[in-house]
Amino acid sequence: MSLHVHLVPSLSGVDVGATVSVEGAEAHHAVAVRRVAVGESVVLTDGEGRRAQGEVTETGKARLTIVVGSVEGIPRPAPGLVVVQALPKGDRGELAVEMLTEIGVARIVPWAASRSIAVWRGDRATKGLAKWRSTAREAAKQARRVWFPEVSALASTAEVTALLAAAPLALVLHEEATDPLPTEVPDGVVLVVGPEGGLAPEELAVFADAGARTVRLGSEVLRTSTAGVAAVAALLSRTDRWG
């Protein structure tokens, strides 16, 4: 059985024999929910490539103390993939973030597409982004990731266009496209997933002008919350990460 993973602010400079404390909500969840006890082994990560394993020596209501037995740095997985996810309705946004995190994307960019049913403004934007980031954090721990994905602030179409223009390979999922997904997957691929209502013609036009290619997965039309996951899985299957 895999050991529980707990997130700490930093493991920089931590060596074997060091004592590391997990505090606050993270520690409360470990002790009160997962029932982590003294003598158990756990894994710590800072989400930035460092991982430590150690033994729990002390527990409290909001505190967990671990003596480090091993520590290592893990290279960032390559190629890294960026997914621009149009805002879905309801809780499908969190579902998309959860699955994209579990499958290994490097960055998720929420996008306010013109046909997105969900709208993030004011407090709703702040709460929505916080929820996406919390979902990504918990999914990364569940997936035993050492590099946690970045969840960017809500992007406009102009910002997405700039992101596509700077990418080594920019792809846009579209049901009417004729090209399949590419077989070569460079680091930094940017993949755009449209909303339930589909991409607007003007969005497709500006993305094409930025150098993006429209591609399709097959004859089936997937939901916006699952299309990105399917596409990323297909792309990763062409790389050494899944080779």
C-alpha positions in Angstrom: 0.0 0.0 0.0 1.3 3.5 -0.9 2.2 5.8 2.0 0.1 8.8 2.7 1.5 12.0 1.1 1.4 15.3 3.0 2.2 18.8 1.6 4.7 21.1 3.4 5.7 24.6 2.4 9.3 23.7 1.6 11.8 20.8 1.8 14.7 22.9 0.6 17.7 22.3 2.8 16.1 19.3 4.6 18.5 16.4 5.2 18.2 12.9 6.7 17.7 13.1 10.4 16.0 16.5 10.3 12.7 17.1 12.0 9.9 18.5 9.9 6.5 19.7 11.2 3.2 19.5 9.3 0.8 22.0 10.8 -2.7 23.5 10.4 -5.4 21.9 8.2 -2.9 19.5 6.6 -2.0 18.1 10.0 -5.6 18.0 11.2 -6.6 16.0 8.2 -3.7 13.5 8.8 -4.5 13.0 12.4 -8.2 13.4 12.7 -9.3 11.9 9.3 -6.6 9.6 8.2 -5.7 8.6 11.8 -2.0 8.8 11.2 -0.3 7.7 14.4 3.2 7.8 16.0 5.5 5.2 14.5 3.9 5.3 11.1 5.8 6.2 7.9 4.6 9.0 5.7 5.8 10.9 2.6 6.3 14.6 2.6 6.5 16.8 -0.5 6.7 20.5 -1.2 5.1 20.1 -4.6 8.2 21.5 -6.3 10.1 18.3 -6.9 11.3 17.4 -3.5 10.2 14.3 -1.5 11.0 13.0 1.9 10.0 9.9 3.8 10.1 9.6 7.5 8.6 8.4 10.7 5.9 10.2 12.7 7.3 11.0 16.2 4.5 13.3 17.5 0.9 14.1 16.8 -1.5 16.8 17.9 -4.8 18.4 16.9 -3.1 20.5 14.3 0.5 19.3 14.3 2.4 16.3 13.0 6.2 15.8 13.6 8.3 13.6 11.3 11.9 12.6 11.5 13.2 12.4 8.0 14.8 9.0 6.9 15.3 9.7 3.3 15.1 12.7 0.9 15.3 13.1 -2.8 14.8 15.5 -5.6 12.8 14.4 -8.6 13.3 16.0 -12.1 10.2 17.7 -13.5 8.3 15.3 -15.8 8.9 16.0 -19.5 7.3 16.7 -21.7 5.1 19.0 -19.7 1.6 19.7 -21.0 -0.5 22.8 -20.5 -4.3 22.6 -20.7 -6.5 25.7 -21.3 -9.8 24.6 -19.9 -12.9 26.6 -20.7 -15.1 27.1 -17.7 -17.7 24.3 -17.5 -21.0 24.5 -15.7 -21.6 23.3 -12.2 -18.9 21.1 -10.6 -17.5 19.8 -13.9 -14.7 22.3 -13.6 -13.4 20.6 -10.4 -13.9 17.2 -12.1 -11.7 18.3 -15.0 -9.1 19.8 -12.7 -9.0 16.6 -10.6 -8.6 14.3 -13.6 -6.1 16.5 -15.4 -4.0 16.6 -12.2 -4.1 12.9 -11.7 -3.1 12.3 -15.3 0.0 14.5 -14.9 -0.5 17.9 -16.6 2.0 20.7 -15.7 -0.4 23.6 -15.8 -4.1 24.3 -16.0 -5.4 27.6 -17.3 -9.1 28.4 -16.7 -10.5 30.3 -19.6 -13.6 32.5 -20.0 -14.7 31.4 -23.4 -17.4 33.4 -25.1 -19.8 30.5 -25.0 -19.0 29.3 -21.5 -22.1 28.9 -19.4 -20.3 29.5 -16.2 -19.1 33.0 -15.5 -16.4 34.0 -13.0 -16.7 37.6 -11.8 -15.9 39.3 -8.5 -16.1 37.1 -5.5 -17.2 34.2 -7.7 -13.9 34.4 -9.6 -11.9 34.4 -6.4 -13.9 31.5 -4.9 -13.8 29.5 -8.2 -10.1 29.8 -8.6 -9.5 28.9 -5.0 -11.6 25.8 -5.5 -9.8 24.7 -8.6 -6.4 25.2 -6.8 -7.6 23.2 -3.8 -8.9 20.4 -6.0 -5.6 20.3 -7.8 -3.6 20.2 -4.6 -5.7 17.3 -3.1 -5.6 15.4 -6.4 -1.8 15.8 -6.6 -1.4 14.3 -3.2 -3.8 11.4 -4.1 -1.8 10.7 -7.3 1.5 10.8 -5.3 2.8 13.7 -7.4 6.0 15.4 -6.4 5.6 18.3 -8.9 2.1 19.8 -8.3 0.4 21.5 -11.3 0.1 25.2 -11.5 -3.5 26.5 -11.7 -3.3 29.9 -13.3 -5.6 32.9 -12.9 -8.6 33.1 -15.1 -7.4 33.9 -18.7 -9.1 36.0 -21.3 -9.2 35.0 -25.0 -6.4 37.5 -25.7 -4.2 35.9 -23.0 -4.9 32.4 -24.3 -4.0 33.5 -27.8 -0.7 34.9 -26.6 0.0 31.6 -24.8 -0.7 29.6 -28.0 1.6 31.9 -30.0 4.5 31.3 -27.6 4.0 27.5 -27.5 6.2 25.0 -29.4 3.0 23.2 -30.4 -0.5 24.6 -29.9 -3.6 22.4 -30.3 -7.3 23.1 -30.2 -9.8 20.3 -29.8 -12.6 20.7 -32.2 -15.3 18.2 -33.4 -15.1 19.4 -37.0 -11.3 19.1 -37.3 -9.9 16.6 -39.7 -6.4 16.2 -38.3 -5.6 13.7 -35.6 -3.5 14.4 -32.6 0.3 14.6 -33.5 2.7 11.7 -32.9 5.5 14.1 -31.8 4.9 15.8 -28.4 7.5 18.5 -27.5 7.8 20.0 -24.0 5.4 22.8 -23.4 2.5 21.7 -25.6 -0.6 23.9 -25.1 -4.0 22.2 -25.5 -7.3 24.2 -25.6 -10.5 22.6 -24.5 -13.7 24.5 -25.4 -16.9 25.0 -23.4 -20.2 23.1 -23.6 -21.5 25.4 -26.3 -18.4 24.9 -28.5 -15.8 27.3 -29.7 -17.0 30.5 -31.4 -15.8 31.1 -35.0 -13.9 34.3 -33.9 -12.0 32.3 -31.2 -11.0 29.6 -33.8 -9.9 32.4 -36.1 -7.6 34.1 -33.6 -6.2 30.8 -32.4 -5.4 29.8 -35.9 -3.7 33.1 -36.6 -1.6 32.4 -33.5 -0.4 29.2 -35.1 -2.7 26.7 -33.3 -3.8 23.5 -35.1 -7.3 22.2 -34.7 -7.4 18.4 -34.0 -10.0 15.8 -33.1 -10.1 12.7 -30.9 -12.5 10.6 -33.0 -16.1 10.5 -34.1 -17.4 10.8 -30.5 -18.1 14.2 -29.0 -16.8 14.3 -25.4 -17.9 16.6 -22.6 -15.6 19.5 -21.9 -14.7 18.0 -18.5 -13.4 14.8 -20.1 -12.2 15.8 -23.5 -9.0 17.3 -22.1 -8.2 14.2 -20.1 -8.7 11.9 -23.1 -6.5 14.1 -25.3 -3.7 14.4 -22.7 -3.8 10.6 -22.2 -3.5 10.1 -26.0 -0.6 12.5 -26.1 1.3 11.1 -23.2 1.0 7.6 -24.7 3.2 8.9 -27.5 6.0 9.9 -25.0 8.6 8.3 -22.8 6.5 9.3 -19.8 4.1 6.5 -20.7 6.4 4.5 -22.8 
